[in-house]
Amino acid sequence: MPFIQRLSHLALAIVLCAVASSVHAQAYPTRPITLICPLAAGSTTDILARVLADGLSRALGQNVIVDDRPGAGGTIAMRQLAKAVPDGYTLAMGTNSTLAINVGLYPDLGYDPVKDFAPILNIATSSNVLIVSTKSPVNSLKELIAYAREKGDRSTYSSGGNGTTHHLSGALMAKMAQLNSIHVPYRGAPQGINAVVSDEVTFGFFNTPNVVSLVRDGALKGLAVTSLQRSPLLPNLPTMSEAGLEGYETTVSFGLVAPAGTPAAIVARLHDAAAKVLADKELQAKLQAQGFDLLTIGSPDDYAAQIKADIAKWVPIVKASGASTN
């Protein structure tokens, strides 16, 4: 076959593949979609996943079902996503815990956050709140530090699991304040918060959406927030930096990811549908009232760049904090 003719056949094959991909994307989705949540039911990630799933179900015309897969700091869920068929029917909520912090925390992560996933869009961030039981004698960060130093290794802090920002927030505070506080991981954020409420542990750091009502209602004492700015939902609480640990900052971010190899047209379809859902003013107000700081919607490439930037930022912080999976 002449060279020119072979080129023509190759070009035709490329065009036919592109057309087939386009038709497939236009038909997508034709059945329910699974949205994996890497943390427990009732966690902040789960709250956001369910709001997003409800909106996507309407926007896409197919049910989007949230599947909570907690454990091992979210690595179980993300390993599942990495092995899923890249057809747009299995997605996951990504966080800076699962996509960045865990890179520095787990020697054998079981997935590559950059190579194994197709980022769709970054959605929101949230600060954590430093909380203690109403039974605790402390009422400020400085008092807590003094109290924890006195207790030594009998001082404990809870989390929703290894690798969560709850865990890292406590480890970073222990490092900066020179505490011997022991990390106590629970199955999920609700269980870790209950451990603080019942005074089983000395303190804890948990996402604002999970604890804002408990702090407002007096079921917990809030001592500080972990962001660099005060939370508009808890304006009387200082930042950790204001309260005495200058330069302290931890926040959690949330996004939507698919398995690597998901067709670009399907990624674009999901991105546009999610962006439409998140543009709803009523939904925005609902999420903001719960403690989510919504981000300006960017492209899949923007989210991919953010994941790489988060890895560069958080891995050194994890190492410096002394956090471990033990």
C-alpha positions in Angstrom: 0.0 0.0 0.0 1.5 3.4 -1.0 2.7 5.6 1.9 0.1 8.4 1.1 -2.7 5.8 1.1 -1.5 4.4 4.5 -1.5 8.0 5.9 -5.1 8.5 4.6 -6.3 5.3 6.3 -4.5 6.3 9.6 -6.2 9.7 9.5 -9.5 8.2 8.8 -9.1 5.8 11.8 -8.2 8.8 14.1 -11.3 10.7 12.9 -13.5 7.7 13.5 -12.1 7.2 17.0 -12.7 10.8 17.8 -16.3 10.6 16.5 -16.9 7.4 18.5 -15.5 9.1 21.7 -17.7 12.1 21.1 -20.9 10.1 20.6 -20.0 8.0 23.7 -19.6 11.2 25.8 -22.8 12.7 24.5 -24.7 9.5 25.5 -23.0 9.5 29.0 -24.3 8.7 31.5 -26.7 5.9 30.8 -26.7 4.3 34.3 -26.0 5.3 38.0 -22.7 6.7 39.0 -20.8 5.8 42.2 -19.2 8.7 44.2 -16.7 7.2 46.6 -16.2 9.1 49.9 -12.8 8.3 51.6 -14.1 9.2 55.1 -16.9 8.0 57.3 -20.6 8.9 57.1 -21.2 12.2 58.9 -17.7 13.5 58.1 -17.3 16.8 56.4 -16.2 15.1 53.2 -19.4 13.0 53.4 -21.6 16.0 53.9 -20.2 17.7 50.8 -20.3 14.5 48.8 -24.0 14.1 49.4 -24.8 17.7 48.5 -22.8 17.3 45.3 -24.3 13.9 44.5 -27.8 15.3 44.8 -27.1 18.2 42.4 -25.2 16.0 39.9 -28.1 13.5 39.9 -30.4 16.2 38.7 -27.8 17.7 36.3 -26.8 14.4 34.7 -30.2 12.7 34.7 -28.8 9.6 36.5 -28.5 8.8 40.2 -25.2 9.6 41.8 -24.8 7.2 44.8 -22.4 8.1 47.6 -20.3 5.1 48.8 -18.5 5.8 52.1 -15.2 3.8 52.2 -13.4 5.0 55.4 -10.2 3.6 56.7 -6.4 4.1 56.6 -6.7 7.8 56.2 -8.7 7.5 53.0 -6.1 5.3 51.2 -8.6 2.4 51.0 -11.0 4.5 49.0 -8.4 6.0 46.7 -6.9 2.6 46.0 -10.3 1.5 44.9 -10.7 4.5 42.6 -7.2 4.0 41.1 -8.2 0.4 40.1 -11.7 1.4 38.8 -12.7 1.2 35.1 -12.1 4.7 33.7 -15.5 5.1 32.2 -17.0 8.0 34.2 -19.1 5.7 36.4 -16.8 5.6 39.4 -15.7 8.9 40.9 -14.3 10.0 44.3 -14.1 13.0 46.6 -10.4 14.0 46.7 -9.0 15.9 49.6 -5.6 17.3 50.4 -5.3 14.5 53.0 -5.7 11.7 50.4 -4.0 13.5 47.5 -1.1 15.2 49.4 -0.7 14.7 53.1 -0.8 10.9 52.8 2.1 11.0 50.3 4.4 12.1 53.3 2.6 9.9 55.8 2.3 6.4 54.3 5.5 4.5 53.1 3.3 2.4 50.8 0.4 4.6 49.7 -0.8 2.1 47.0 -1.6 4.8 44.4 0.0 7.8 42.8 -2.1 11.0 43.3 -0.7 12.6 40.1 -0.6 9.6 37.7 -3.6 7.5 38.9 -6.3 10.1 38.8 -8.0 12.5 36.4 -8.8 15.7 38.3 -12.2 17.2 37.5 -12.4 20.3 39.7 -11.5 21.7 43.1 -14.6 22.6 45.1 -14.0 24.1 48.6 -11.8 24.5 51.6 -12.5 24.5 55.4 -10.6 25.3 58.5 -10.4 23.1 61.5 -11.4 24.1 65.1 -9.4 23.3 68.2 -11.9 21.8 70.6 -11.9 20.6 74.2 -14.6 19.1 76.4 -16.8 21.4 78.5 -15.4 19.3 81.4 -11.9 20.5 80.6 -10.3 23.1 82.9 -8.8 25.0 80.0 -10.3 28.0 78.2 -7.6 29.1 75.8 -4.8 27.7 73.6 -2.1 28.9 76.1 -3.9 27.2 79.0 -4.2 24.0 76.9 -0.5 24.0 76.1 0.4 24.4 79.8 -2.1 21.7 80.8 -0.9 19.3 78.1 2.7 19.8 79.1 1.8 19.0 82.7 0.0 15.8 81.6 2.9 14.7 79.4 2.2 11.6 77.4 -1.2 11.3 79.3 -2.3 14.2 77.0 -4.1 12.8 74.0 -5.9 14.1 70.9 -8.4 12.4 68.7 -8.9 12.3 64.9 -11.1 10.7 62.3 -8.1 8.6 61.3 -4.4 8.6 60.3 -3.7 11.1 57.5 -6.6 13.4 58.1 -6.1 17.1 58.7 -7.5 16.4 62.2 -4.4 14.2 62.8 -2.0 16.6 61.2 -3.4 19.6 63.0 -2.8 17.9 66.4 0.7 16.6 65.4 1.7 20.1 64.1 0.6 21.7 67.4 2.4 19.1 69.4 5.6 19.8 67.4 5.4 23.6 67.6 4.4 23.7 71.3 6.8 20.9 72.3 4.1 18.6 73.7 4.3 14.8 74.2 0.6 14.4 73.3 -0.5 11.0 71.9 -2.6 10.7 68.8 -5.7 8.5 69.1 -7.3 7.8 65.7 -10.9 6.9 65.5 -12.9 5.3 62.6 -14.4 8.6 61.6 -14.8 12.3 62.6 -18.1 11.7 64.5 -16.4 9.2 66.7 -13.4 11.4 67.2 -15.6 14.4 68.1 -17.6 12.3 70.6 -14.3 11.3 72.3 -13.6 15.0 72.9 -17.2 15.7 74.1 -17.0 12.8 76.6 -13.5 13.9 77.8 -11.9 10.6 76.7 -9.1 12.7 75.1 -7.6 16.0 76.0 -8.3 17.9 72.8 -9.0 17.5 69.1 -9.1 19.4 65.8 -12.1 18.9 63.5 -13.5 20.5 60.4 -15.7 23.5 61.0 -18.8 22.0 59.4 -18.7 19.1 61.9 -18.4 21.2 65.1 -19.7 24.7 64.5 -23.1 23.9 65.9 -21.7 22.0 68.9 -19.4 25.0 69.8 -22.3 27.5 69.3 -24.6 25.4 71.5 -22.1 25.0 74.2 -21.6 21.2 73.8 -17.9 21.8 73.2 -15.4 24.6 74.0 -13.8 26.0 70.9 -10.4 27.5 71.5 -9.1 28.5 68.1 -9.4 28.0 64.3 -6.5 26.6 62.2 -6.9 29.0 59.2 -4.9 32.2 58.9 -8.1 34.2 59.1 -10.9 33.9 61.6 -14.0 32.0 60.6 -17.1 34.2 60.0 -19.1 31.4 61.6 -17.1 31.5 64.8 -15.8 35.1 64.8 -15.0 35.2 68.5 -12.4 32.4 68.2 -8.9 33.5 67.4 -6.7 31.8 64.9 -4.0 29.5 66.2 -1.5 32.1 65.2 -3.3 34.9 67.1 -3.6 32.6 70.1 0.1 32.0 70.5 1.4 29.6 67.8 2.6 32.1 65.3 2.6 30.8 61.7 0.4 27.8 62.5 -2.0 26.9 59.6 -3.8 23.8 58.5 -6.9 23.6 56.3 -8.7 20.8 54.4 -9.6 21.1 50.7 -12.1 19.1 48.7 -12.4 18.2 45.0 -13.7 15.7 42.5 -11.5 13.1 40.8 -11.9 10.2 38.4 -9.6 7.3 37.5 -6.7 8.1 35.1 -7.7 7.3 31.5 -11.2 8.6 31.8 -12.0 10.1 28.4 -11.5 13.9 28.2 -15.0 14.4 26.9 -16.5 12.7 30.0 -14.2 14.6 32.3 -15.4 17.8 30.6 -19.1 16.7 31.0 -18.6 16.0 34.7 -16.7 19.3 35.2 -19.5 21.3 33.5 -22.2 19.6 35.4 -20.5 20.0 38.8 -19.7 23.7 38.0 -23.4 24.2 37.2 -24.4 22.6 40.5 -22.0 24.7 42.5 -23.1 28.0 40.8 -26.5 27.7 42.4 -26.8 30.6 44.9 -29.0 28.7 47.3 -26.6 25.8 47.4 -23.7 28.1 47.9 -25.4 29.8 50.9 -26.2 26.4 52.4 -22.6 25.2 52.2 -21.1 28.5 53.4 -23.5 28.4 56.4 -22.0 25.0 57.2 -18.4 26.2 57.2 -17.3 25.6 53.6 -15.3 28.2 51.8 -16.2 27.7 48.1 -13.5 28.2 45.5 -13.7 29.8 42.1 -14.3 27.0 39.7 -11.3 26.3 37.6 -10.5 23.8 34.9 -9.4 20.1 35.3 -5.8 21.3 34.5 -6.1 23.9 37.3 -7.0 21.2 39.8 -4.2 19.0 38.6 -1.7 21.8 39.2 -3.2 22.4 42.6 -2.7 18.7 43.6 1.0 19.0 42.6 1.3 22.2 44.6 -0.4 20.6 47.6 2.0 17.7 47.6 5.0 20.2 47.5 3.5 22.1 50.4 2.2 19.3 52.7 4.9 16.6 52.5 7.5 18.8 54.2 4.9 19.9 56.8 4.1 16.2 57.6 7.7 15.4 58.0 8.3 18.4 60.2 5.3 17.7 62.4 6.5 14.2 63.3 3.1 12.7 62.3 3.1 9.0 61.6 0.7 6.1 60.9 1.7 4.3 64.1 
